[in-house]
Amino acid sequence: MGGSHVTVGSGDHHVLALHGWFGSARGWGYLPEYLNTADFTYVFPDLRGYGSRRGEPGAYTMAEAAADAIALADDLGWDRFSLVGHSMSGVAIQHVLLQAPHRIRRLIGVAPVPASGLPLGEHEWALFTGAAASRENREVIVNFATGSRLTPAFVDVIVRHSLDNSDAEAFAGYLPTWARADIIAQVKGAELPVKVITGEYDPTQPAEFMEQTWLQVYPNSELEVLRGTGHYPMFETPVALAVSIEEFLARG
């Protein structure tokens, strides 16, 4: 796994940040530049089939991504750590919690898919399953998830990163394990502190949906709706995202 992650900071509070479907270890926009490097150590890994791990074989499941994350924490010598998961990896971080419950300090979901997956209709499912082979499908998804309000150039940045930093096989493989996740029964009632951050312009993870899912599953959870952003706050409002993440991490 050498070279498969980016490290920011050298603080005592360790944080593992798992990227979304269109992301990678280097797909966090300007967020890494605005983080507190004295109090925290952030590690941004690539999932199998992404970034520096393109071409790496695997089952391409959220459970496998979680096992890889725990193995990375072991390699880093981290006993306890907090987790950040964007979008798809909202499911991955919950699998980490299932596999290593006593090692997780705090859980932060950024526009995170809940333990119940996404309620995708037939048309949406076709759009998503077709996205591995279709640049146009990816553009439609990114544009929709940011509120259909940003420039074509912005959409292109996200889509190009995705095409350049993921294998189609892995991209397709992960989809059912996050979009059709079904792990509510396993995680429900876990008492660790959980924060859900979603953008006001993100129709895929609106506040009401987060309240009905994440906040019902985790008793010690809270929601923040970030102003001025859709599904990619690490690009759209990176400073506000850093503030939101670190305000919560600093509590414990």
N, C-alpha and C positions, 0 to 999 in steps of 0.2 A: 504493500500500500504506500510505498515511498512516493512522495511527490503528488499524492492524490488528495492533499488538503492544503488549505491556506490558513495560516495562523496569524492572528492579530492580537497584540497585547501580551502581558506577562503577569496579570494579576492573579490573586488567590482563588477567585470565583471562576470556575471553569464552565464554559458554555460550548455545547456542540450544536451547530446550526445546519439543518438539513434542507437542501434546496427543493424547489418545486419542479413540476413536470417540464417546464420550459427553461429551467435554470441549469446551474452547475456550481462547482466550488467558486468559480470566478464570475458568477452571474448574479451577484448581489448589489449591482449598481454602485452608488457612492456610499452605501451604508458603512462598509468597513472603515472609511476615512473619518467617520464621525463618532466612533466608539471610544469608550473610556478604556484606555490601555493600561492604566495603573491598577485598577481594581479588578479587572476581568481579563481572562484569556479566552478568546473566541477561536474555535476551529471550525472551518467551513470545508467539509469533505465533498468529494464527488461520489455519487451513487454508482453502482456498477453499470457500465454501459454509457457513462457520462464523462465528459471532460478528459482528464488524464487516465480514466479507466475505460475509455472506449475500447471495444474489442474484448473486454474481459467477460468470460462466460458467466452465466448465472441463471437462477430461476426467475429473476427480475420480479420479486414480490416485495411488499412492504415489510413482511416479517424478516426476509433476508436482509433488507436494507437496515433494519433495526439491529440484527445480529452483527452486521458489519460495523455499525456505529458503536456497539458495545465493545467489539474487538479493538476498534480504534482507541476507545477510551482506555482499555487495558494497555495497549501499546504506549499510550501517552502517560501511563501511571496515574490516571485519574480514578480515585475511588468514588467520589461523589461529584455530580455535575448537573447543570441545568440544560434544558433542551429548547431550541427554537426550531419550529418546522413551518416552512412556507407551503401553503396550498396543498398539493399532493402529500407532502411530508407531514402535514397535520396528522395523517394516519400513521406515518412511519414513527413519529415520536411517541404515539400511543402504544405502538408495538414495543418500543424500547421500554416504556413503563411496564408493560406486561412481562417482559423478559428479565428486567432488572429493577423491580419496584423500589428497593431500598437504597438504590444508588442515585435516584433522581431528586434533586433539590426543588426545582421549579420547572414548570412547563409553560412555554409561550407558543401559541399558534398565531401565525400571520396569514390572514385570509385562509384559515385552515379548514380542510375537509374534515368533517366530524367522523366519529366512530361508526356512524350509520351510512357513510358514503354520501353520494350526491343523488338527489331524486331526478335523474335524467330521463326524459321521455324518449320515445323511439327516434324522433328526428334528431334530438341532441346526442343520443348514443351513437347514431350513425355519423354525426359530425365529429365526435371525439374519436371513434374507432378509425375513421378515415384520415385522421390528422397525422398518423405516422408516415403516410405516403403522400400527403398533400400539403404543400405550402399554403395553398388558399384556405384550407380548413383551419390551419394554425392561425392565419391572419384573422379569420372570422372570430375564432375563440378569444384571441388576445384583445381584439377591438371590443367585443361584447363585454369581456371581463373588466375592462377599464371604463365602461359606461358609454362607449361609442362617442367619445368626446375628445380624443387625442389625435395627434397628427399621424398621417400615414408613415412618416419617418420614425416615430416612436414605435409603432406597431412593428415596423420592419426591423428595428434594433432587437426587439424581444424574439421575433421569429428567426432572424438570422443567427442569433446566439444559440437558439434551440437547434437549428439545423446543423450548425457547426460543432455543437458540443454534446450531441447524443446520437447513439445508434438507433436506427428505426426499430430494430428488434426489441431493444430494451424499452424504448419509448412506448411501444405497443404493449409490451409484456406487463409493465407496471400498471397500466390503466385499470383493468378489472379489479386489481387488489386494493386500489384506493377508491375508485369511483363507486365500486360496489362493496365497499368495506362493510363488515357486519361483526363488530367486536364490542358492541355496547355492553352485553352481558358480562364480558370479562373485565372491562375497565370501570364500570359504573360504581360510584361511591368512593373511588380512590380519593384520599383526603389531602394530597399534596396541593400546594397553591398553583392555580392555573390562570393564565391571562390569555384572553382571546382579543386580537387586534384585527379589525376589519375596516376597509375603506368605505367612505360614504357613497362612492360611485361604483361599488362592486356589486352587480346584481347576482353574481354567482354565490356570494357568501353574505347576504344582507344581515343586518343586526337581528331581525326577527328570527331568521333561520339559526343564527348562532345561539340565540336565547333558548330556542326550542331543542337544540341538540347539545352543544358543549355545556351550557349552563345547567341543563337538567342532569347531565351525566356526572359532573364534578361538583360536589357540594361547596368546595372552597375556590370558586371560580369567579372571574369578573370579566366584563367586556368593555373595550374602548373602541369607539368608532372614530377613526382618524379622518379629519377633514381634508378635503382637497385631493383625495387619492382614490384610485380604483384598486385593482387586484395586485399591483406591483409597487407598493409603497417604497421599496428599496431603490426604485428608480424615480417615482413620482414625488415622494416627500421623504427623502432619506433622513434628514435631520429629525423630523418629527417622529419617525419610526425608531431612531436611536434613543430619543428621549423616552418614548413609551416603553421600550424594552428595558432600559436601564433603571427607570423609576421602579419597575417591578422587581428586577433582579436585586436591586440594592436593599430590598426589604429582608433579604435572607439568602 
